[in-house]
């Protein structure tokens, strides 16, 4: 108890220096936690992918379409339990800054393939009956103030024109990792419009979403589908939903590596700052440590005082940084929701934050602790400043 009181008194003896160090550690831990969360969210689509869903697209590139006639042939492939299709629509709501994912999909089969999109039964029925109906995510609806029954107009980019939709359903995620910022509507509405305006673009889709009966047969089913359309005018590339998502992540892998490195560099920098603070503190108190030794305190006591002070400062800063992470994450989710639909701090991230703070305290105390514990009494009394 006496040692604890001594550590606490020493910790707050120089209030300004301690406060600045605590704030520095807190900012570093805040940045570390947010950057780790960002990297984790980048892989959220991969982690939440279903093992029983496949994606089939044009083998050349995703931007090249496939004929809708492929749907019936895919259904006949053994192991395929469900077939849905869709197009990335790329519509803009009022202004380019209002970005959100919007798709034209085969409504009934798409909703069966994605049970994590939870709709009220009556709203789902209204959506399926209305050719111009649309389903929007709960967070997207909240952002723009949309309610069931509202009319929403998107300006087409890939498919030019002014496209009017009626919000017929608002979905919520079955779990917290579900993206609640999507907008999807009837593929038939898009296709019928294309037949009237640009006939050559009709009856074409961007991707097929397939359900398989068991995860273990997914590779075999994918190979059979691609073999079915081998040497056709539009060959297919079929892969698991996870592999499909990883393809997008791979495009930005270098950015993710850079963000990871930055998060570690932040911790290293604050380690240097904290080490300098503890070195200054130990140097100023050299005579005091010599005095304690003359009073019977051993090297272990001196080491405990210096080490405890460093760890206490680092942990206080770490706890403050963790506390600030939650409002910061809430602000990011509100301000940048179109890019980070679910910016939530995982329990593992909190653990890593506190571990990083403890590491800062331990590393910063290493050299000052050794010097304080090994200082000779005569040398300590000769040291001035």
Buried (B, 14 or more C-beta within 10 A) or exposed (E): EEEEEBBEEBBEEBEEBBBEBBEBBBBBBBBBBBBBBBBBBBEBBBEBBBEBBBBBBBBEEBEEBBEBEBBEEBEEBEBBBBBBBBBBBBBBBEEEEBEBBBBBBBBEBBBEBBEBBBBEEEBBEBBBEBEEBBBBBBBBBBBBEBEBEBEBEBBBEEBEEEBEBBBBBBBBBEEEBBBBBBBBBBBEBBBEBBEEEEEEBBEBBBBBBBBBBEEEBBBEBBEBBBEBBEEEEBBBBBBBBBBBBBBEBEEEEEEBEEBBEEBEEBBEEBBEBBBEBBBEBBEEBBBBBBBBBEEEBEBEBBBBBBBBBBBBBBBBBBBBBBEBBEEBBEEBBEEEBBBBBBBBBEEEBBEBBBEBBBBBBBBBBBBBBBBBBEBEBEEBEEBEE
